[in-house]
Amino acid sequence: GSAMDYSIAARTGLLDCRARAWSREIFSCAGLDAEKMPPLVQSGSPVGELGPAVAARTGLPAGIGVYAGGYDHVCGAFACGATREGVFLDSCGTSETILTAADDANVLRRAGAAGFNVGPHAKPDAYFAMAGMTASGLSVDWYRREFGDPGGAPRADIGSLCYLPHLRGSSSPTRDASSRGAFLGIRDTHARPDFLQAVYEGLAMELRGCAEQLAGSIGRRA
């Protein structure tokens, strides 16, 4: 049978995160049938065994246990020990996510109201709150693809050229899909290396802002 862990279920917007159950109220308002949803389990719970057909295709032995996974960043936080308040995970790739955990379910209300993604953690009886940038590594890849090797070190003063990394809009805590990226403060003294420097600085400042707001929403310092 099918199953879904709590952290992935939180992404559907249909989960009562405190009760760790599908929200009857939301399903009723949306006119959806909660009975058609998979049963919910804690990340890491056994959910079945590998059947012979899949075993033959993968080369794995039939009958080995199959366990529930979870939201990728949340599982990463569990693996590296970011499972308690005050410990933050920066998960960076094409996009970038900063995540922290809390044992107090009130973080769902506080951080959620502030615009962060929230839900049950892969650690039992804990919760996560996360902020994100949709175009982190993407910004660097985009610059190098479109403008090539910068051909030298930055020449301008740090901070004199600013980059807003919203190539795919802005994510939590300030969600705006229509927001656009920008270079600000361009002068005729700037060259290609300065623009790449601005990309890195803009990403760092965006991440710092996310981290400070995320920490503030749960009553912590970043």
Accessible surface in RSA format (square Angstrom, percent):
REM  Atomic radii and reference values for relative SASA: ProtOr
REM  Chains: A
REM  Algorithm: Lee & Richards
REM  Probe-radius: 1.40
REM  Slices: 20
REM RES _ NUM      All-atoms   Total-Side   Main-Chain    Non-polar    All polar
REM                ABS   REL    ABS   REL    ABS   REL    ABS   REL    ABS   REL
RES GLY A   1   121.55 149.9   0.00   N/A 121.55 149.9  50.90 139.7  70.65 158.2
RES SER A   2    81.86  69.2  60.33  80.5  21.53  49.6  48.65 103.6  33.21  46.5
RES ALA A   3    40.70  37.4   8.02  12.4  32.68  74.3   8.25  11.6  32.45  86.0
RES MET A   4    45.13  23.4  40.48  26.8   4.65  11.1  45.13  38.4   0.00   0.0
RES ASP A   5     6.34   4.4   2.87   2.9   3.48   8.2   0.94   2.2   5.40   5.4
RES TYR A   6    36.02  16.8  36.02  20.5   0.00   0.0   5.61   4.2  30.41  37.5
RES SER A   7     0.42   0.4   0.09   0.1   0.32   0.7   0.00   0.0   0.42   0.6
RES ILE A   8    60.40  34.4  60.40  45.0   0.00   0.0  60.40  43.5   0.00   0.0
RES ALA A   9     0.00   0.0   0.00   0.0   0.00   0.0   0.00   0.0   0.00   0.0
RES ALA A  10    17.86  16.4   1.07   1.6  16.79  38.2   1.81   2.6  16.04  42.5
RES ARG A  11   154.69  64.9 116.59  59.4  38.10  90.7  29.54  40.4 125.15  75.8
RES THR A  12    58.79  41.8  26.13  26.5  32.66  77.8  35.83  48.1  22.96  34.7
RES GLY A  13    50.44  62.2   0.00   N/A  50.44  62.2  37.45 102.8  12.99  29.1
RES LEU A  14    30.19  16.8  30.19  21.6   0.00   0.0  30.19  21.2   0.00   0.0
RES LEU A  15    15.01   8.4   0.49   0.3  14.52  36.5   0.49   0.3  14.52  39.1
RES ASP A  16    58.68  41.1  52.33  52.1   6.35  15.0  12.52  29.5  46.16  46.0
RES CYS A  17    23.24  17.6  18.90  21.1   4.34  10.2   4.72  12.0  18.51  20.0
RES ARG A  18   129.65  54.4 109.24  55.7  20.41  48.6  54.46  74.4  75.20  45.6
RES ALA A  19    65.07  59.8  34.24  52.8  30.83  70.1  45.14  63.6  19.94  52.8
RES ARG A  20    40.48  17.0  30.56  15.6   9.92  23.6  25.59  35.0  14.89   9.0
RES ALA A  21    43.52  40.0  42.21  65.1   1.32   3.0  43.52  61.3   0.00   0.0
RES TRP A  22    31.74  12.7  21.88  10.6   9.85  23.1  21.88  11.7   9.86  16.0
RES SER A  23    13.99  11.8  10.49  14.0   3.50   8.1   4.73  10.1   9.26  13.0
RES ARG A  24   160.33  67.3 153.25  78.1   7.08  16.9  71.57  97.8  88.76  53.8
RES GLU A  25   133.51  76.7 124.10  93.9   9.42  22.4  45.61  88.2  87.90  71.8
RES ILE A  26    67.16  38.2  64.95  48.4   2.21   5.3  66.92  48.2   0.24   0.7
RES PHE A  27     5.48   2.7   5.48   3.4   0.00   0.0   5.48   3.3   0.00   0.0
RES SER A  28    88.42  74.7  61.87  82.6  26.55  61.2  33.28  70.9  55.13  77.2
RES CYS A  29   111.08  84.0  70.32  78.4  40.76  95.8  33.96  86.0  77.11  83.2
RES ALA A  30    59.57  54.8  25.25  39.0  34.32  78.1  36.93  52.0  22.64  60.0
RES GLY A  31    68.31  84.2   0.00   N/A  68.31  84.2  36.17  99.3  32.14  72.0
RES LEU A  32    94.80  52.8  77.92  55.7  16.87  42.4  80.92  56.8  13.87  37.3
RES ASP A  33    69.29  48.5  54.78  54.5  14.51  34.3  26.91  63.3  42.38  42.3
RES ALA A  34    12.18  11.2   3.75   5.8   8.43  19.2   3.75   5.3   8.43  22.3
RES GLU A  35   125.48  72.0  97.46  73.7  28.03  66.7  51.01  98.7  74.47  60.8
RES LYS A  36   171.84  83.8 137.25  84.2  34.59  82.4  88.69  79.8  83.15  88.6
RES MET A  37    51.22  26.5  36.62  24.2  14.60  34.8  13.63  11.6  37.59  49.8
RES PRO A  38    26.42  19.3  21.78  19.9   4.64  16.9  25.84  21.3   0.58   3.6
RES PRO A  39    85.05  62.0  73.60  67.1  11.46  41.6  84.94  70.1   0.11   0.7
RES LEU A  40    32.67  18.2   9.64   6.9  23.02  57.9   9.64   6.8  23.02  62.0
RES VAL A  41    33.58  22.1  29.94  27.1   3.64   8.8  33.58  29.2   0.00   0.0
RES GLN A  42    35.69  20.0  32.76  23.9   2.94   7.0  27.88  59.3   7.82   5.9
RES SER A  43    21.84  18.5   9.06  12.1  12.79  29.5   0.70   1.5  21.14  29.6
RES GLY A  44    46.93  57.9   0.00   N/A  46.93  57.9  30.04  82.4  16.89  37.8
RES SER A  45    27.88  23.6  23.76  31.7   4.13   9.5  13.12  27.9  14.77  20.7
RES PRO A  46    99.57  72.6  81.29  74.1  18.29  66.5  81.52  67.3  18.06 112.2
RES VAL A  47    48.65  32.0  19.93  18.0  28.72  69.2  30.10  26.2  18.55  50.3
RES GLY A  48    39.60  48.8   0.00   N/A  39.60  48.8  31.98  87.8   7.62  17.1
RES GLU A  49   130.77  75.1 104.20  78.8  26.57  63.3  29.56  57.2 101.21  82.6
RES LEU A  50    25.33  14.1  20.86  14.9   4.48  11.2  21.98  15.4   3.36   9.0
RES GLY A  51    31.14  38.4   0.00   N/A  31.14  38.4  25.84  70.9   5.30  11.9
RES PRO A  52   107.16  78.1 101.47  92.5   5.69  20.7 102.83  84.9   4.33  26.9
RES ALA A  53    74.13  68.2  63.06  97.3  11.07  25.2  72.52 102.1   1.61   4.3
RES VAL A  54    74.86  49.3  74.78  67.7   0.09   0.2  74.83  65.0   0.03   0.1
RES ALA A  55     8.93   8.2   6.55  10.1   2.38   5.4   6.89   9.7   2.04   5.4
RES ALA A  56    87.35  80.3  48.97  75.6  38.38  87.3  61.98  87.3  25.37  67.2
RES ARG A  57   215.84  90.6 176.16  89.8  39.68  94.5  59.52  81.3 156.32  94.7
RES THR A  58    76.92  54.7  41.93  42.5  34.99  83.4  49.74  66.8  27.18  41.1
RES GLY A  59    68.86  84.9   0.00   N/A  68.86  84.9  35.72  98.0  33.14  74.2
RES LEU A  60    91.43  50.9  86.09  61.6   5.34  13.4  86.43  60.7   5.00  13.4
RES PRO A  61    85.75  62.5  74.34  67.8  11.41  41.5  85.55  70.6   0.20   1.3
RES ALA A  62    62.31  57.3  34.56  53.3  27.75  63.1  34.78  49.0  27.53  72.9
RES GLY A  63    38.00  46.9   0.00   N/A  38.00  46.9  22.79  62.5  15.21  34.1
RES ILE A  64    70.19  39.9  62.71  46.7   7.48  18.0  70.06  50.4   0.13   0.4
RES GLY A  65    39.58  48.8   0.00   N/A  39.58  48.8  12.50  34.3  27.08  60.7
RES VAL A  66    58.38  38.4  55.18  50.0   3.20   7.7  58.38  50.7   0.00   0.0
RES TYR A  67   132.10  61.7 109.30  62.2  22.80  59.3  67.42  50.7  64.67  79.7
RES ALA A  68    16.31  15.0   3.88   6.0  12.43  28.3  10.81  15.2   5.50  14.6
RES GLY A  69    47.86  59.0   0.00   N/A  47.86  59.0  35.76  98.1  12.10  27.1
RES GLY A  70    23.64  29.2   0.00   N/A  23.64  29.2   0.00   0.0  23.64  53.0
RES TYR A  71    13.37   6.2  13.37   7.6   0.00   0.0   5.26   4.0   8.10  10.0
RES ASP A  72    99.11  69.4  83.60  83.2  15.51  36.7  46.87 110.3  52.23  52.1
RES HIS A  73    32.72  17.9  30.48  21.2   2.24   5.7  18.81  19.4  13.92  16.2
RES VAL A  74     0.02   0.0   0.02   0.0   0.00   0.0   0.02   0.0   0.00   0.0
RES CYS A  75    44.42  33.6  39.63  44.2   4.79  11.3  26.58  67.3  17.84  19.2
RES GLY A  76    30.10  37.1   0.00   N/A  30.10  37.1  27.20  74.6   2.90   6.5
RES ALA A  77     0.00   0.0   0.00   0.0   0.00   0.0   0.00   0.0   0.00   0.0
RES PHE A  78   107.82  53.9  97.63  60.5  10.19  26.5  97.63  59.2  10.19  29.2
RES ALA A  79    88.86  81.7  49.30  76.1  39.55  90.0  57.30  80.7  31.56  83.6
RES CYS A  80    81.99  62.0  43.12  48.1  38.87  91.4  45.38 115.0  36.61  39.5
RES GLY A  81    30.98  38.2   0.00   N/A  30.98  38.2  28.24  77.5   2.73   6.1
RES ALA A  82     0.59   0.5   0.54   0.8   0.05   0.1   0.54   0.8   0.05   0.1
RES THR A  83    21.79  15.5  21.70  22.0   0.09   0.2   4.51   6.1  17.28  26.1
RES ARG A  84   141.53  59.4 141.15  72.0   0.38   0.9  48.27  66.0  93.26  56.5
RES GLU A  85    50.91  29.2  36.36  27.5  14.55  34.6  12.32  23.8  38.59  31.5
RES GLY A  86    39.10  48.2   0.00   N/A  39.10  48.2  12.55  34.4  26.55  59.5
RES VAL A  87    43.40  28.6  40.43  36.6   2.97   7.2  43.40  37.7   0.00   0.0
RES PHE A  88    54.99  27.5  26.54  16.4  28.46  74.0  26.54  16.1  28.46  81.4
RES LEU A  89    30.75  17.1  28.99  20.7   1.76   4.4  30.75  21.6   0.00   0.0
RES ASP A  90    70.80  49.6  46.02  45.8  24.78  58.6  24.57  57.8  46.23  46.1
RES SER A  91    32.34  27.3  26.39  35.2   5.96  13.7   8.38  17.8  23.97  33.6
RES CYS A  92    84.02  63.6  45.76  51.0  38.25  89.9  19.61  49.7  64.41  69.5
RES GLY A  93    39.66  48.9   0.00   N/A  39.66  48.9  37.34 102.5   2.32   5.2
RES THR A  94    77.08  54.8  66.12  67.0  10.95  26.1  32.97  44.3  44.10  66.7
RES SER A  95    47.89  40.5  44.03  58.8   3.86   8.9  17.18  36.6  30.71  43.0
RES GLU A  96    12.89   7.4  11.19   8.5   1.70   4.0   0.16   0.3  12.73  10.4
RES THR A  97    13.03   9.3  12.67  12.8   0.36   0.9   0.86   1.2  12.16  18.4
RES ILE A  98    13.01   7.4  12.83   9.6   0.18   0.4  12.83   9.2   0.18   0.5
RES LEU A  99     0.18   0.1   0.18   0.1   0.00   0.0   0.18   0.1   0.00   0.0
RES THR A 100     0.84   0.6   0.84   0.9   0.00   0.0   0.84   1.1   0.00   0.0
RES ALA A 101     0.59   0.5   0.00   0.0   0.59   1.3   0.59   0.8   0.00   0.0
RES ALA A 102     0.72   0.7   0.54   0.8   0.17   0.4   0.67   0.9   0.05   0.1
RES ASP A 103    91.85  64.3  76.01  75.7  15.84  37.4  34.76  81.8  57.09  56.9
RES ASP A 104    63.43  44.4  55.07  54.8   8.36  19.8  28.28  66.5  35.15  35.1
RES ALA A 105    20.13  18.5  16.95  26.2   3.18   7.2  16.95  23.9   3.18   8.4
RES ASN A 106    55.32  38.1  55.14  53.3   0.18   0.4   0.42   1.0  54.90  53.1
RES VAL A 107     1.25   0.8   1.25   1.1   0.00   0.0   1.25   1.1   0.00   0.0
RES LEU A 108    18.82  10.5  12.61   9.0   6.21  15.6  12.89   9.1   5.93  16.0
RES ARG A 109   148.47  62.3 137.71  70.2  10.77  25.6  74.01 101.2  74.46  45.1
RES ARG A 110    78.16  32.8  67.54  34.4  10.62  25.3  46.59  63.7  31.56  19.1
RES ALA A 111     0.00   0.0   0.00   0.0   0.00   0.0   0.00   0.0   0.00   0.0
RES GLY A 112    29.26  36.1   0.00   N/A  29.26  36.1  12.71  34.9  16.55  37.1
RES ALA A 113    92.56  85.1  46.99  72.5  45.57 103.7  59.85  84.3  32.72  86.7
RES ALA A 114    49.97  45.9  24.03  37.1  25.95  59.0  36.99  52.1  12.98  34.4
RES GLY A 115    18.57  22.9   0.00   N/A  18.57  22.9  18.57  51.0   0.00   0.0
RES PHE A 116     7.72   3.9   1.54   1.0   6.18  16.1   1.54   0.9   6.18  17.7
RES ASN A 117    49.13  33.9  44.48  43.0   4.65  11.2  14.96  36.0  34.17  33.0
RES VAL A 118    32.50  21.4  21.45  19.4  11.05  26.6  21.45  18.6  11.05  30.0
RES GLY A 119     0.00   0.0   0.00   N/A   0.00   0.0   0.00   0.0   0.00   0.0
RES PRO A 120     0.00   0.0   0.00   0.0   0.00   0.0   0.00   0.0   0.00   0.0
RES HIS A 121     1.28   0.7   0.00   0.0   1.28   3.3   0.00   0.0   1.28   1.5
RES ALA A 122     7.40   6.8   3.59   5.5   3.81   8.7   3.60   5.1   3.80  10.1
RES LYS A 123    64.70  31.6  64.70  39.7   0.00   0.0  40.48  36.4  24.22  25.8
RES PRO A 124    76.98  56.1  70.17  64.0   6.81  24.7  70.43  58.1   6.55  40.7
RES ASP A 125   113.92  79.8 103.27 102.8  10.64  25.2  31.12  73.2  82.80  82.6
RES ALA A 126     0.00   0.0   0.00   0.0   0.00   0.0   0.00   0.0   0.00   0.0
RES TYR A 127    20.74   9.7  20.62  11.7   0.12   0.3   2.96   2.2  17.78  21.9
RES PHE A 128     2.70   1.3   2.09   1.3   0.60   1.6   2.70   1.6   0.00   0.0
RES ALA A 129     0.59   0.5   0.51   0.8   0.08   0.2   0.51   0.7   0.08   0.2
RES MET A 130     3.18   1.6   3.18   2.1   0.00   0.0   0.59   0.5   2.59   3.4
RES ALA A 131     1.05   1.0   0.00   0.0   1.05   2.4   0.73   1.0   0.32   0.8
RES GLY A 132    13.26  16.4   0.00   N/A  13.26  16.4  10.18  27.9   3.08   6.9
RES MET A 133     8.56   4.4   3.27   2.2   5.29  12.6   7.07   6.0   1.49   2.0
RES THR A 134    43.93  31.2  39.54  40.1   4.39  10.5  40.09  53.8   3.84   5.8
RES ALA A 135     0.02   0.0   0.00   0.0   0.02   0.0   0.00   0.0   0.02   0.1
RES SER A 136     3.23   2.7   3.21   4.3   0.02   0.0   0.02   0.0   3.21   4.5
RES GLY A 137    21.47  26.5   0.00   N/A  21.47  26.5  20.79  57.0   0.68   1.5
RES LEU A 138    29.91  16.7  29.79  21.3   0.12   0.3  29.91  21.0   0.00   0.0
RES SER A 139     0.00   0.0   0.00   0.0   0.00   0.0   0.00   0.0   0.00   0.0
RES VAL A 140    23.24  15.3  23.24  21.0   0.00   0.0  23.24  20.2   0.00   0.0
RES ASP A 141    88.14  61.7  83.29  82.9   4.85  11.5  20.51  48.3  67.63  67.5
RES TRP A 142    57.72  23.2  57.72  27.9   0.00   0.0  39.33  21.0  18.38  29.8
RES TYR A 143     3.34   1.6   3.34   1.9   0.00   0.0   3.31   2.5   0.03   0.0
RES ARG A 144   108.24  45.4  98.83  50.4   9.41  22.4  42.62  58.3  65.62  39.8
RES ARG A 145   158.61  66.6 123.14  62.8  35.47  84.5  78.15 106.8  80.46  48.8
RES GLU A 146    96.90  55.6  66.91  50.6  29.99  71.4  13.32  25.8  83.58  68.2
RES PHE A 147    87.74  43.9  77.64  48.1  10.10  26.3  85.33  51.7   2.41   6.9
RES GLY A 148    28.95  35.7   0.00   N/A  28.95  35.7  27.48  75.4   1.47   3.3
RES ASP A 149   104.01  72.9  88.60  88.2  15.41  36.4  36.77  86.5  67.24  67.1
RES PRO A 150    18.72  13.6  14.46  13.2   4.26  15.5  14.46  11.9   4.26  26.5
RES GLY A 151    64.42  79.4   0.00   N/A  64.42  79.4  30.04  82.4  34.38  77.0
RES GLY A 152    48.61  59.9   0.00   N/A  48.61  59.9  33.10  90.8  15.51  34.7
RES ALA A 153    77.26  71.0  58.93  90.9  18.34  41.7  63.66  89.6  13.60  36.0
RES PRO A 154    60.92  44.4  39.64  36.1  21.28  77.4  39.64  32.7  21.28 132.3
RES ARG A 155   170.87  71.7 133.98  68.3  36.89  87.8  68.43  93.5 102.44  62.1
RES ALA A 156    32.34  29.7   9.16  14.1  23.18  52.7  18.48  26.0  13.87  36.7
RES ASP A 157   119.00  83.4 107.01 106.5  11.98  28.3  28.24  66.5  90.76  90.5
RES ILE A 158   142.19  80.9 114.87  85.6  27.32  65.9 116.81  84.1  25.38  68.9
RES GLY A 159    43.75  54.0   0.00   N/A  43.75  54.0  25.83  70.9  17.93  40.1
RES SER A 160    51.40  43.4  28.19  37.6  23.21  53.5  39.10  83.3  12.30  17.2
RES LEU A 161     7.32   4.1   3.76   2.7   3.56   9.0   3.76   2.6   3.56   9.6
RES CYS A 162    63.26  47.9  59.11  65.9   4.15   9.8  18.94  48.0  44.32  47.8
RES TYR A 163    11.48   5.4   1.58   0.9   9.90  25.7   2.60   2.0   8.88  10.9
RES LEU A 164    63.74  35.5  62.36  44.6   1.37   3.4  63.23  44.4   0.51   1.4
RES PRO A 165     4.33   3.2   1.85   1.7   2.47   9.0   1.85   1.5   2.47  15.4
RES HIS A 166    20.66  11.3  20.54  14.3   0.12   0.3  20.48  21.1   0.18   0.2
RES LEU A 167    60.40  33.6  30.61  21.9  29.79  74.9  33.47  23.5  26.93  72.5
RES ARG A 168   148.74  62.5 123.92  63.2  24.82  59.1  45.84  62.6 102.90  62.4
RES GLY A 169     2.78   3.4   0.00   N/A   2.78   3.4   0.13   0.4   2.65   5.9
RES SER A 170    16.19  13.7   5.98   8.0  10.22  23.5   6.89  14.7   9.30  13.0
RES SER A 171    29.16  24.6  19.27  25.7   9.88  22.8   5.74  12.2  23.42  32.8
RES SER A 172     1.29   1.1   0.60   0.8   0.69   1.6   0.00   0.0   1.29   1.8
RES PRO A 173    20.81  15.2   8.25   7.5  12.56  45.7   8.25   6.8  12.56  78.1
RES THR A 174    93.24  66.3  89.29  90.5   3.94   9.4  68.76  92.4  24.47  37.0
RES ARG A 175   136.01  57.1 106.20  54.1  29.81  71.0  60.49  82.7  75.52  45.8
RES ASP A 176    61.68  43.2  55.30  55.0   6.38  15.1  17.36  40.9  44.32  44.2
RES ALA A 177    95.05  87.4  69.62 107.4  25.43  57.8  73.50 103.5  21.55  57.1
RES SER A 178    80.31  67.9  65.03  86.8  15.28  35.2  47.34 100.8  32.97  46.2
RES SER A 179    24.43  20.6  15.67  20.9   8.77  20.2  13.02  27.7  11.41  16.0
RES ARG A 180   167.23  70.2 158.05  80.6   9.18  21.9  72.23  98.7  94.99  57.6
RES GLY A 181    26.32  32.5   0.00   N/A  26.32  32.5   3.09   8.5  23.23  52.0
RES ALA A 182    36.48  33.5  25.90  40.0  10.58  24.1  35.52  50.0   0.96   2.5
RES PHE A 183    45.19  22.6  26.26  16.3  18.93  49.3  26.26  15.9  18.93  54.2
RES LEU A 184   105.72  58.9 102.65  73.4   3.07   7.7 105.27  73.9   0.45   1.2
RES GLY A 185    46.26  57.1   0.00   N/A  46.26  57.1  33.31  91.4  12.96  29.0
RES ILE A 186    97.01  55.2  72.85  54.3  24.16  58.2  72.85  52.5  24.16  65.6
RES ARG A 187   166.19  69.8 157.99  80.5   8.21  19.5  43.21  59.1 122.98  74.5
RES ASP A 188   144.28 101.1 101.43 101.0  42.85 101.3  53.23 125.3  91.05  90.8
RES THR A 189    94.56  67.3  82.11  83.2  12.44  29.7  76.82 103.2  17.74  26.8
RES HIS A 190    22.84  12.5   4.13   2.9  18.70  47.9   2.38   2.5  20.46  23.8
RES ALA A 191    26.82  24.7  20.33  31.4   6.49  14.8  26.82  37.8   0.00   0.0
RES ARG A 192   119.19  50.0 115.44  58.8   3.76   8.9  40.72  55.7  78.47  47.6
RES PRO A 193    14.28  10.4  12.44  11.3   1.83   6.7  13.11  10.8   1.16   7.2
RES ASP A 194     5.21   3.6   2.05   2.0   3.16   7.5   2.82   6.6   2.39   2.4
RES PHE A 195    40.36  20.2  40.36  25.0   0.00   0.0  40.36  24.5   0.00   0.0
RES LEU A 196    13.16   7.3  13.16   9.4   0.00   0.0  13.16   9.2   0.00   0.0
RES GLN A 197    55.80  31.2  53.66  39.2   2.13   5.1  10.06  21.4  45.73  34.7
RES ALA A 198     1.51   1.4   0.41   0.6   1.10   2.5   1.20   1.7   0.30   0.8
RES VAL A 199     0.00   0.0   0.00   0.0   0.00   0.0   0.00   0.0   0.00   0.0
RES TYR A 200   103.78  48.5  98.64  56.1   5.14  13.4  80.11  60.2  23.67  29.2
RES GLU A 201    36.37  20.9  32.34  24.5   4.03   9.6  31.60  61.1   4.77   3.9
RES GLY A 202     9.00  11.1   0.00   N/A   9.00  11.1   6.96  19.1   2.04   4.6
RES LEU A 203    16.09   9.0  15.43  11.0   0.65   1.6  15.61  11.0   0.48   1.3
RES ALA A 204    59.86  55.0  47.82  73.8  12.05  27.4  54.74  77.1   5.12  13.6
RES MET A 205   122.56  63.5 116.41  77.0   6.16  14.7  92.51  78.7  30.05  39.8
RES GLU A 206    47.23  27.1  39.01  29.5   8.22  19.6  10.02  19.4  37.21  30.4
RES LEU A 207    39.18  21.8  39.18  28.0   0.00   0.0  39.18  27.5   0.00   0.0
RES ARG A 208   143.57  60.3 137.45  70.1   6.12  14.6  40.93  55.9 102.64  62.2
RES GLY A 209    23.51  29.0   0.00   N/A  23.51  29.0  23.16  63.6   0.36   0.8
RES CYS A 210     9.18   6.9   8.49   9.5   0.69   1.6   0.48   1.2   8.70   9.4
RES ALA A 211    13.33  12.3  13.33  20.6   0.00   0.0  13.33  18.8   0.00   0.0
RES GLU A 212    86.64  49.7  76.45  57.8  10.19  24.3  30.26  58.5  56.39  46.0
RES GLN A 213    94.87  53.0  83.95  61.4  10.92  26.0  39.37  83.8  55.49  42.1
RES LEU A 214     0.00   0.0   0.00   0.0   0.00   0.0   0.00   0.0   0.00   0.0
RES ALA A 215     0.84   0.8   0.84   1.3   0.00   0.0   0.84   1.2   0.00   0.0
RES GLY A 216    51.52  63.5   0.00   N/A  51.52  63.5  31.69  87.0  19.83  44.4
RES SER A 217    17.47  14.8   1.68   2.2  15.80  36.4  13.86  29.5   3.61   5.1
RES ILE A 218     7.82   4.4   0.05   0.0   7.77  18.7   0.20   0.1   7.61  20.7
RES GLY A 219    68.11  84.0   0.00   N/A  68.11  84.0  37.19 102.1  30.92  69.2
RES ARG A 220   112.23  47.1  97.89  49.9  14.35  34.2  18.31  25.0  93.92  56.9
RES ARG A 221   227.73  95.6 205.94 105.0  21.79  51.9  80.37 109.8 147.36  89.3
RES ALA A 222    78.88  72.5  12.95  20.0  65.93 150.0  38.12  53.7  40.75 108.0
END  Absolute sums over single chains surface
CHAIN  1 A    12010.1       8690.4       3319.7       6599.4       5410.8
END  Absolute sums over all chains
TOTAL         12010.1       8690.4       3319.7       6599.4       5410.8
